[in-house]
Amino acid sequence: MVCLTSARKPVKPDQAFRDPTQVPRLDPKAATQESEHAAARKKRVRAAASGRLQNVERKGKCMYSVSSSPESSAIRSALATEKKILVVDDEPFILKSLTFVLKKEGFHVESATNGIEAMETIQREKPDLVFLDILMPKMNGLEVCQWIRQDSRLQDIYVIILTAKGQEADREKGLKIGADEYMTKPFSPSFVVKRIKEILT
């Protein structure tokens, strides 16, 4: 007797008698969402290919930003300069407001609340520009300015003395010991930004 075997795989009972009405149907809402996600991915790819996605390198780290306006281009330009600014003031409002305005423009900003802390930050960061309040604890701004000018490695630092009305004598002394200029409190944020750009760019 010859036994014949079929190459066809046996059909499982549940496959043979499955009810066609029970076949899962695709949710139209889910399909629409999937289509929208796919379109968004294609849009990002096209944006990258067209050069609108700019690769900005800062201190060895890659940062990606979409260029959409002249303002964003100006910020990226400021970031590329890598200019460092140190703000030294024991008044929290002055310290925070000045730091915020300068960071918003793309500058690398450090802060200190007394003369000793300022000296440590200057040695560590080597800032391009320093705002120095005159009246501070531990060591005043005039002493810090004098210390900067006595160190040959720090001669390129631009020093701006921050003074209040009635401190004309201290202002004159600051200029004599090496400060580059002074600003009288309160000052306009827009004026500060304009002046800093003139000095550092």
Secondary structure, 3 states (H helix, E strand, C coil): CCCCCCCCCCCCHHHHCCCHHHCCCCCHHHHHHHHHHHHHHHHHHHHHHCCCEEEEEECCEEEEEECCCHHHHHHHHHHHHCCEEEEECCCHHHHHHHHHHHHHCCCEEEEECCHHHHHHHHHHHCCCEEEEECCCCCCCHHHHHHHHHHCHHHCCCEEEEEECCCCHHHHHHHHHCCCCEEEECCCCHHHHHHHHHHHHC
